[in-house]
Every structure is written in C-alpha cells, then in structure tokens.
Amino acid sequence: MTHVKTELTHLVQHVFLNHFGYPCEKMMQAPGRANLIGEHTDYNDGFVLPCAINFHVIVASASRSDTIVRVMAADYQNQVDQFDLSEDILPHHYLPWANYIRGVVKILLSRGKILRGMDIVVAGNIPQGAGLSSSAALEVAIIQSFACVCKLDIGRMEIAAIGQQAENEFVGCQCGIMDQLASVEGMLGHALLIDCRSLEIRTIKIPANTQILIINSHVRRDLVESEYNLRHQQCRDAARLMDVKALRDVSVNNLDGSLLQLPEQAAQRARHVISENARTERAAEAMRQGDAQGLGLLLNESHVSLRDDFSVSSEALDAMVECAQEHVSCYGARMTGAGFGGCAVALVDVEQTALFVEETAQ
C-alpha cells in the first residue's frame, strides 16, 4: 500500500498546484481504522479495541494572508467549498463532506485557537460509508493541518476530542471518541485497548502469524440519516431505567437478572453493550497471550450479538461473515463499524491469506 499512498500524495500536490497556482506548504495524513471488537460501546463509556489501517486521508495546505478558507475535495470531482473565519461558520447545505471541515474549524475557534486563512486540497483512499472512519481521518488531518500552519499547541488527545465534538455538535452524528483516537494514536502491528470513560489507552500486539483482513460489502450507510443516533438514544434510555450513568456501569455478572426490569428491546440493546464490554476486555487478554483461536471465537460472538441484540447487521454482512468463518484459515470474523452496511473484519492465518482471499472472493 505504500506506493498507493505515495501516488495519492503526488495527486494532492498536483491538484493543489493546478487549482491554486502555487505549491502547497504542508502535507498531513491520517489513517482510517478497523475496530476489532467493542462495537457501539464507545458512546456507552465502554471499551473498544481498534487498529489503524493502511488507508489514509491526505491534506495539502498553505496559509493565506486573509481569513478565507478555500477547500477542494479531489475525491468529489474537485468540488470546492469556501468560508470566512471572521463570520459565523454554518453547515453547508449540499456538500456533506465540507461540514466535517467546517465543523472542526468552528470548534477550534470556539476553543480560542487563533487561525489564519488557508488553501486546502483533500483526497483519500479510505472507502467512504464503509465503517472505516473516513470522516474521523478527515477531521484529524484537517486539525493537524491547521495546527501545523498556524503553530497551534494541540496534543493528540485534544485533536481527537475536537473531531468528536465537531461530529456531535456540527455534523449531527452522536459518535463516541474511538474513531478519532484510533486515527491519532494508531501504531503499526498493534491494536489499541481504549477505555472510553478515562481515555486510558493501552497498545496490544496483534497475535503473531495472523493477519487482519477487511472485507467490504460495498453497501454504503450514512450515520446521520441511519439508525445510529437512535441506538445511542436507546442505550441512554436503558441506562436511565437501570439507574446508572452509562451501560458500562452494569456488570456482566448476573446479566439476565439485571435486564429483567427493562422492556424487551431496551434489554436487547443493553445486553449487547454490557456483554460486548466484557468480550472486549477478554479479547485484549487473548491478544496479550497470543491466543488467536480465543480471539477469533470472541469476534464470532460479537457478530451474533450485533446481529441479534443490537440489530445493526445486514444480509450482506451476515453472508460475508459466515463465508469468512467457514474458511479453514479463519479464526473468527465479525462486522465492524456502526453497521447498516460497510465492512467486516476477519482474523486469518498469515500464511494462508492469499488462499483466503482467493476462495472467499468467489
């Protein structure tokens, strides 16, 4: 994938020069992520176990002498957005991609950051609408670009928090902080066990002799228009009925007894989140022990829970996961991301990766 990233970098530089008439000053990149396990737990103050992937958003930028921000999206037929830092920044009516950029800029300003106008070109190779956090990577790369050009003192944790705040308050998606943290903290060959309440992060090595493969259903979903925010509200309602701050605070011990007080649907949603938190901690321990088989079984269990209790899978995802699980080289597989389409992840024997790809693609 290195050559693809290099080609993408050259493309962004070329488009910047052609469109703005002068070379860019800075280049920033941020990766997407695949979540191994811990789905819909981040906004419930729970645990997640994502890893960065070798697909990126790349941003070319240069400072201006005024307060105008001009942005070209090379992935969208060179569509252009423009706004003024000295005016109230409002959502764009018909360019959804522009709102992730406008959103983080507005949050930066609200936090007292001193910004200057910029010319920007954005491109990426993260499949969009696939559950691989192309939006979080865009947010992170844009924040990094402003931080570099404007010499802002912003740590990685604040970068992630700004990206999440922009999605929550400007874009309108009530996501947790997992995606942004995975993008800024990702480490080669490792996953990140993130406590989404304390924001403690522990790096955990992916088991030796295994490969994590991403399988794309090519079914797009839009988190703002999907049932994602509804699931968020359902979890909050369940926590309120159980008299806890968040579902993270309910023990997996005697889980069925804890859910007796809830209506059926609320109990299903809560059962997924509570059991998924426990699975995620067990998965992290399996990874520490190098136990690929144990990790794979937990991935399989997670998919069943997402399909049956959280109702966020799809026929395409279920078929892909079943096909992957049946292959001799596969330890386990599950849907990844918010669901309603997107991708699955499979943990396979590294020596049989090519065979897995050949035979499951048929």
C-alpha positions as a Python dict, from the first residue, in 0.01 Angstrom:
ca = {
    (1, 'M'): (0, 0, 0),
    (2, 'T'): (300, 234, 33),
    (3, 'H'): (306, 305, -339),
    (4, 'V'): (-67, 387, -330),
    (5, 'K'): (-10, 639, -52),
    (6, 'T'): (279, 792, -249),
    (7, 'E'): (61, 822, -559),
    (8, 'L'): (-211, 985, -350),
    (9, 'T'): (38, 1235, -210),
    (10, 'H'): (157, 1328, -558),
    (11, 'L'): (-204, 1363, -672),
    (12, 'V'): (-289, 1607, -392),
    (13, 'Q'): (22, 1813, -458),
    (14, 'H'): (-55, 1823, -831),
    (15, 'V'): (-418, 1924, -780),
    (16, 'F'): (-317, 2195, -533),
    (17, 'L'): (-67, 2345, -774),
    (18, 'N'): (-308, 2333, -1068),
    (19, 'H'): (-603, 2477, -881),
    (20, 'F'): (-442, 2742, -662),
    (21, 'G'): (-149, 2827, -889),
    (22, 'Y'): (127, 2777, -634),
    (23, 'P'): (275, 2479, -443),
    (24, 'C'): (141, 2369, -107),
    (25, 'E'): (339, 2438, 210),
    (26, 'K'): (242, 2141, 427),
    (27, 'M'): (124, 1783, 386),
    (28, 'M'): (-64, 1594, 658),
    (29, 'Q'): (-216, 1247, 664),
    (30, 'A'): (-436, 1048, 898),
    (31, 'P'): (-536, 679, 875),
    (32, 'G'): (-873, 517, 892),
    (33, 'R'): (-941, 241, 1141),
    (34, 'A'): (-1090, -104, 1172),
    (35, 'N'): (-1245, -194, 1504),
    (36, 'L'): (-1155, -550, 1600),
    (37, 'I'): (-1416, -570, 1875),
    (38, 'G'): (-1607, -334, 2103),
    (39, 'E'): (-1889, -204, 1882),
    (40, 'H'): (-2136, 64, 1995),
    (41, 'T'): (-1960, 63, 2332),
    (42, 'D'): (-1766, 389, 2297),
    (43, 'Y'): (-2063, 619, 2348),
    (44, 'N'): (-2161, 399, 2645),
    (45, 'D'): (-1831, 481, 2824),
    (46, 'G'): (-1709, 129, 2747),
    (47, 'F'): (-1406, -46, 2598),
    (48, 'V'): (-1304, -68, 2232),
    (49, 'L'): (-1018, -242, 2052),
    (50, 'P'): (-949, -70, 1718),
    (51, 'C'): (-640, -61, 1500),
    (52, 'A'): (-531, 191, 1239),
    (53, 'I'): (-535, 69, 879),
    (54, 'N'): (-315, 139, 579),
    (55, 'F'): (-568, 366, 410),
    (56, 'H'): (-545, 740, 459),
    (57, 'V'): (-679, 1089, 410),
    (58, 'I'): (-411, 1329, 286),
    (59, 'V'): (-435, 1707, 311),
    (60, 'A'): (-219, 1963, 127),
    (61, 'S'): (-237, 2314, 264),
    (62, 'A'): (-87, 2661, 260),
    (63, 'S'): (-155, 2972, 466),
    (64, 'R'): (-327, 3283, 331),
    (65, 'S'): (-290, 3647, 434),
    (66, 'D'): (-665, 3686, 497),
    (67, 'T'): (-941, 3495, 683),
    (68, 'I'): (-1071, 3295, 386),
    (69, 'V'): (-1057, 2914, 387),
    (70, 'R'): (-1079, 2752, 44),
    (71, 'V'): (-1107, 2373, 23),
    (72, 'M'): (-1107, 2146, -282),
    (73, 'A'): (-1212, 1781, -250),
    (74, 'A'): (-1024, 1584, -514),
    (75, 'D'): (-1240, 1277, -439),
    (76, 'Y'): (-1560, 1464, -528),
    (77, 'Q'): (-1492, 1584, -883),
    (78, 'N'): (-1285, 1872, -741),
    (79, 'Q'): (-1581, 2027, -561),
    (80, 'V'): (-1488, 2348, -380),
    (81, 'D'): (-1605, 2498, -52),
    (82, 'Q'): (-1518, 2842, 81),
    (83, 'F'): (-1594, 3014, 410),
    (84, 'D'): (-1468, 3306, 619),
    (85, 'L'): (-1313, 3265, 964),
    (86, 'S'): (-1437, 3611, 1063),
    (87, 'E'): (-1801, 3511, 1011),
    (88, 'D'): (-2027, 3259, 1182),
    (89, 'I'): (-1950, 2919, 1027),
    (90, 'L'): (-2269, 2740, 932),
    (91, 'P'): (-2328, 2392, 784),
    (92, 'H'): (-2306, 2365, 407),
    (93, 'H'): (-2644, 2291, 250),
    (94, 'Y'): (-2539, 2049, -25),
    (95, 'L'): (-2175, 1945, 29),
    (96, 'P'): (-2181, 1697, 321),
    (97, 'W'): (-1804, 1642, 314),
    (98, 'A'): (-1748, 2014, 374),
    (99, 'N'): (-1924, 2001, 711),
    (100, 'Y'): (-1654, 1786, 868),
    (101, 'I'): (-1403, 2057, 779),
    (102, 'R'): (-1626, 2348, 874),
    (103, 'G'): (-1712, 2168, 1196),
    (104, 'V'): (-1357, 2119, 1322),
    (105, 'V'): (-1266, 2477, 1226),
    (106, 'K'): (-1562, 2611, 1422),
    (107, 'I'): (-1467, 2401, 1726),
    (108, 'L'): (-1105, 2517, 1702),
    (109, 'L'): (-1224, 2878, 1707),
    (110, 'S'): (-1462, 2810, 1997),
    (111, 'R'): (-1166, 2680, 2196),
    (112, 'G'): (-980, 3006, 2147),
    (113, 'K'): (-737, 2888, 1880),
    (114, 'I'): (-600, 3165, 1659),
    (115, 'L'): (-643, 3059, 1298),
    (116, 'R'): (-550, 3213, 965),
    (117, 'G'): (-698, 3163, 622),
    (118, 'M'): (-581, 2857, 430),
    (119, 'D'): (-598, 2694, 88),
    (120, 'I'): (-656, 2320, 117),
    (121, 'V'): (-682, 2015, -108),
    (122, 'V'): (-812, 1688, 37),
    (123, 'A'): (-800, 1335, -105),
    (124, 'G'): (-805, 985, 38),
    (125, 'N'): (-829, 615, -35),
    (126, 'I'): (-1043, 510, 263),
    (127, 'P'): (-1366, 363, 125),
    (128, 'Q'): (-1640, 606, 224),
    (129, 'G'): (-1954, 492, 400),
    (130, 'A'): (-1781, 161, 475),
    (131, 'G'): (-1739, 186, 852),
    (132, 'L'): (-1364, 255, 832),
    (133, 'S'): (-1379, 608, 973),
    (134, 'S'): (-1301, 816, 667),
    (135, 'S'): (-1474, 1109, 840),
    (136, 'A'): (-1258, 1083, 1154),
    (137, 'A'): (-943, 1063, 942),
    (138, 'L'): (-1053, 1375, 755),
    (139, 'E'): (-1114, 1559, 1082),
    (140, 'V'): (-778, 1458, 1225),
    (141, 'A'): (-584, 1552, 911),
    (142, 'I'): (-756, 1893, 889),
    (143, 'I'): (-691, 1970, 1256),
    (144, 'Q'): (-327, 1868, 1214),
    (145, 'S'): (-300, 2094, 909),
    (146, 'F'): (-431, 2399, 1095),
    (147, 'A'): (-215, 2313, 1396),
    (148, 'C'): (96, 2295, 1179),
    (149, 'V'): (33, 2603, 963),
    (150, 'C'): (-98, 2818, 1250),
    (151, 'K'): (154, 2683, 1503),
    (152, 'L'): (-112, 2568, 1748),
    (153, 'D'): (-24, 2377, 2064),
    (154, 'I'): (-264, 2083, 2038),
    (155, 'G'): (-195, 1737, 2176),
    (156, 'R'): (-324, 1416, 2023),
    (157, 'M'): (-593, 1372, 2286),
    (158, 'E'): (-729, 1721, 2215),
    (159, 'I'): (-721, 1654, 1840),
    (160, 'A'): (-943, 1351, 1895),
    (161, 'A'): (-1177, 1546, 2125),
    (162, 'I'): (-1214, 1828, 1872),
    (163, 'G'): (-1301, 1581, 1596),
    (164, 'Q'): (-1562, 1411, 1811),
    (165, 'Q'): (-1712, 1743, 1921),
    (166, 'A'): (-1740, 1856, 1560),
    (167, 'E'): (-1931, 1541, 1464),
    (168, 'N'): (-2159, 1564, 1768),
    (169, 'E'): (-2238, 1936, 1756),
    (170, 'F'): (-2192, 2039, 1392),
    (171, 'V'): (-2242, 1733, 1173),
    (172, 'G'): (-2507, 1582, 1395),
    (173, 'C'): (-2371, 1231, 1449),
    (174, 'Q'): (-2358, 1133, 1818),
    (175, 'C'): (-2044, 923, 1783),
    (176, 'G'): (-1802, 835, 2059),
    (177, 'I'): (-1433, 919, 2054),
    (178, 'M'): (-1297, 583, 1936),
    (179, 'D'): (-1253, 669, 1568),
    (180, 'Q'): (-1056, 987, 1625),
    (181, 'L'): (-836, 830, 1894),
    (182, 'A'): (-758, 532, 1672),
    (183, 'S'): (-657, 770, 1393),
    (184, 'V'): (-420, 980, 1604),
    (185, 'E'): (-282, 702, 1828),
    (186, 'G'): (-261, 404, 1590),
    (187, 'M'): (62, 200, 1595),
    (188, 'L'): (188, -47, 1334),
    (189, 'G'): (121, -409, 1428),
    (190, 'H'): (-82, -319, 1735),
    (191, 'A'): (-440, -260, 1841),
    (192, 'L'): (-544, -3, 2100),
    (193, 'L'): (-748, -101, 2405),
    (194, 'I'): (-927, 226, 2479),
    (195, 'D'): (-1125, 296, 2794),
    (196, 'C'): (-1375, 546, 2656),
    (197, 'R'): (-1451, 685, 3002),
    (198, 'S'): (-1100, 752, 3134),
    (199, 'L'): (-949, 769, 2781),
    (200, 'E'): (-668, 542, 2901),
    (201, 'I'): (-504, 372, 2602),
    (202, 'R'): (-300, 52, 2607),
    (203, 'T'): (-126, -79, 2297),
    (204, 'I'): (-157, -452, 2242),
    (205, 'K'): (36, -650, 1984),
    (206, 'I'): (-172, -832, 1725),
    (207, 'P'): (-108, -1209, 1760),
    (208, 'A'): (191, -1333, 1567),
    (209, 'N'): (130, -1520, 1243),
    (210, 'T'): (-214, -1365, 1198),
    (211, 'Q'): (-346, -1113, 952),
    (212, 'I'): (-646, -884, 991),
    (213, 'L'): (-837, -860, 664),
    (214, 'I'): (-1112, -610, 581),
    (215, 'I'): (-1400, -731, 364),
    (216, 'N'): (-1610, -459, 204),
    (217, 'S'): (-1979, -526, 139),
    (218, 'H'): (-1993, -211, -81),
    (219, 'V'): (-2320, -124, 91),
    (220, 'R'): (-2290, 241, 196),
    (221, 'R'): (-2457, 381, 502),
    (222, 'D'): (-2496, 737, 628),
    (223, 'L'): (-2464, 750, 1005),
    (224, 'V'): (-2652, 1078, 1037),
    (225, 'E'): (-2951, 951, 841),
    (226, 'S'): (-2935, 592, 967),
    (227, 'E'): (-3048, 447, 1298),
    (228, 'Y'): (-2711, 517, 1462),
    (229, 'N'): (-2841, 810, 1666),
    (230, 'L'): (-3147, 604, 1756),
    (231, 'R'): (-2925, 330, 1901),
    (232, 'H'): (-2743, 598, 2100),
    (233, 'Q'): (-3072, 717, 2247),
    (234, 'Q'): (-3191, 363, 2317),
    (235, 'C'): (-2875, 297, 2518),
    (236, 'R'): (-2919, 617, 2716),
    (237, 'D'): (-3280, 521, 2790),
    (238, 'A'): (-3173, 174, 2906),
    (239, 'A'): (-2906, 321, 3135),
    (240, 'R'): (-3161, 559, 3284),
    (241, 'L'): (-3405, 275, 3350),
    (242, 'M'): (-3123, 79, 3519),
    (243, 'D'): (-3028, 387, 3724),
    (244, 'V'): (-2666, 401, 3607),
    (245, 'K'): (-2463, 675, 3441),
    (246, 'A'): (-2389, 454, 3140),
    (247, 'L'): (-2430, 89, 3043),
    (248, 'R'): (-2060, 45, 3112),
    (249, 'D'): (-2152, 55, 3483),
    (250, 'V'): (-2359, -265, 3468),
    (251, 'S'): (-2169, -584, 3547),
    (252, 'V'): (-2185, -876, 3309),
    (253, 'N'): (-2231, -1100, 3614),
    (254, 'N'): (-2599, -1191, 3658),
    (255, 'L'): (-2668, -1005, 3335),
    (256, 'D'): (-3007, -1163, 3273),
    (257, 'G'): (-3126, -1065, 3619),
    (258, 'S'): (-3013, -706, 3565),
    (259, 'L'): (-3221, -681, 3248),
    (260, 'L'): (-3549, -806, 3395),
    (261, 'Q'): (-3663, -450, 3471),
    (262, 'L'): (-3632, -342, 3105),
    (263, 'P'): (-3871, -365, 2810),
    (264, 'E'): (-3767, -630, 2558),
    (265, 'Q'): (-3598, -401, 2306),
    (266, 'A'): (-3415, -200, 2573),
    (267, 'A'): (-3295, -526, 2728),
    (268, 'Q'): (-3159, -642, 2393),
    (269, 'R'): (-2968, -320, 2337),
    (270, 'A'): (-2829, -323, 2690),
    (271, 'R'): (-2736, -693, 2673),
    (272, 'H'): (-2525, -629, 2364),
    (273, 'V'): (-2335, -335, 2513),
    (274, 'I'): (-2275, -499, 2851),
    (275, 'S'): (-2164, -832, 2704),
    (276, 'E'): (-1957, -656, 2436),
    (277, 'N'): (-1762, -468, 2701),
    (278, 'A'): (-1676, -797, 2867),
    (279, 'R'): (-1585, -954, 2532),
    (280, 'T'): (-1356, -663, 2450),
    (281, 'E'): (-1158, -698, 2772),
    (282, 'R'): (-1134, -1073, 2718),
    (283, 'A'): (-1022, -1015, 2358),
    (284, 'A'): (-745, -784, 2476),
    (285, 'E'): (-626, -1053, 2716),
    (286, 'A'): (-636, -1315, 2440),
    (287, 'M'): (-419, -1087, 2226),
    (288, 'R'): (-171, -1042, 2510),
    (289, 'Q'): (-148, -1422, 2537),
    (290, 'G'): (-112, -1459, 2160),
    (291, 'D'): (-430, -1668, 2161),
    (292, 'A'): (-562, -1628, 1806),
    (293, 'Q'): (-823, -1900, 1848),
    (294, 'G'): (-965, -1741, 2162),
    (295, 'L'): (-972, -1401, 1996),
    (296, 'G'): (-1147, -1545, 1691),
    (297, 'L'): (-1424, -1701, 1899),
    (298, 'L'): (-1490, -1364, 2063),
    (299, 'L'): (-1515, -1199, 1722),
    (300, 'N'): (-1776, -1457, 1623),
    (301, 'E'): (-1974, -1398, 1943),
    (302, 'S'): (-1962, -1023, 1885),
    (303, 'H'): (-2120, -1056, 1542),
    (304, 'V'): (-2408, -1265, 1677),
    (305, 'S'): (-2472, -1003, 1944),
    (306, 'L'): (-2465, -717, 1693),
    (307, 'R'): (-2695, -909, 1460),
    (308, 'D'): (-2949, -1036, 1712),
    (309, 'D'): (-2948, -794, 2008),
    (310, 'F'): (-2837, -465, 1851),
    (311, 'S'): (-2994, -521, 1506),
    (312, 'V'): (-2726, -338, 1310),
    (313, 'S'): (-2606, -608, 1073),
    (314, 'S'): (-2743, -676, 725),
    (315, 'E'): (-2793, -969, 491),
    (316, 'A'): (-2476, -881, 303),
    (317, 'L'): (-2269, -853, 621),
    (318, 'D'): (-2409, -1176, 762),
    (319, 'A'): (-2331, -1361, 439),
    (320, 'M'): (-1975, -1227, 425),
    (321, 'V'): (-1908, -1309, 789),
    (322, 'E'): (-2046, -1663, 753),
    (323, 'C'): (-1836, -1721, 442),
    (324, 'A'): (-1522, -1597, 620),
    (325, 'Q'): (-1587, -1802, 934),
    (326, 'E'): (-1625, -2122, 732),
    (327, 'H'): (-1283, -2090, 570),
    (328, 'V'): (-1015, -2317, 716),
    (329, 'S'): (-768, -2029, 761),
    (330, 'C'): (-1008, -1804, 955),
    (331, 'Y'): (-1001, -1785, 1335),
    (332, 'G'): (-1305, -1556, 1351),
    (333, 'A'): (-1491, -1275, 1177),
    (334, 'R'): (-1747, -1008, 1251),
    (335, 'M'): (-1900, -694, 1109),
    (336, 'T'): (-1704, -383, 1201),
    (337, 'G'): (-1811, -23, 1241),
    (338, 'A'): (-2158, 106, 1314),
    (339, 'G'): (-2327, -142, 1082),
    (340, 'F'): (-2620, -97, 843),
    (341, 'G'): (-2369, -183, 567),
    (342, 'G'): (-1995, -129, 544),
    (343, 'C'): (-1729, -386, 623),
    (344, 'A'): (-1641, -699, 814),
    (345, 'V'): (-1306, -798, 965),
    (346, 'A'): (-1156, -1145, 962),
    (347, 'L'): (-862, -1279, 1163),
    (348, 'V'): (-677, -1530, 945),
    (349, 'D'): (-356, -1732, 941),
    (350, 'V'): (-98, -1509, 774),
    (351, 'E'): (44, -1796, 568),
    (352, 'Q'): (-298, -1867, 417),
    (353, 'T'): (-402, -1508, 350),
    (354, 'A'): (-377, -1541, -27),
    (355, 'L'): (-583, -1862, -22),
    (356, 'F'): (-848, -1697, 198),
    (357, 'V'): (-877, -1401, -37),
    (358, 'E'): (-894, -1621, -346),
    (359, 'E'): (-1155, -1861, -214),
    (360, 'T'): (-1382, -1621, -25),
    (361, 'A'): (-1391, -1373, -312),
    (362, 'Q'): (-1560, -1624, -540),
}
